[in-house]
Amino acid sequence: MDTKKRMNDSLACAGLIQGLSLELYEMDIQKTSAVMDQLISFLTECEPTCYTKKACISSSTIGQHVRHVLDHIDCLITAHDSLVVDYSKRKRQQLIETRIDSAIHQARWLASELHRLPSGCTPVDVTETDETGITHSQSSIARELEFINSHSIHHYAMIKLLYQSFGYTLDDHFGVAPSTIAYQYSQPIRR
């Protein structure tokens, strides 16, 4: 009887963990969707002449940063069948670097595909190839979504600097991590 009770308790606990994992996974998908919505919103407002323009503060254009961000998201989304994420096999589509409409189309498509990712606790093999060889590491869908969010926000900060260097302004929160925004709101207002 004691063994049966322990087994039932274990099954109940596993169900609770699975439910919690699903809830956290949904939150991860929502965060990534919000990060992508930020990009789409920027792209719909972006002055077209700025998208491919070089600035003296960077060797990369806004379009190149956008393409880089979308390439990383694409690598994760297209890994849903094999469960192998290889960020070195990015598509590097020049059309996304040079045409805002292509970038918007790609960003919207990727955002619509997020729900196809397996559960957040699903293990994935992350592979990266560079001049030193191939690196393998174990991760999970949830961890890679967190990486995508952080990586995207990092590039949004660079996009913001470039856009501002051309004389335009962006929302104060564009390119700022949500945890930083929360921290700033928690601080007393300084006068």
PyMOL commands that set and color helices and strands:
alter all, ss='L'
color gray80, all
select helices_A, chain A and resi 2-45+48-51+62-77+94-98+100-116+141-165+178-186
alter helices_A, ss='H'
color red, helices_A
select strands_A, chain A and resi 84-86+123-130+133-140
alter strands_A, ss='S'
color yellow, strands_A
deselect
rebuild
show_as cartoon
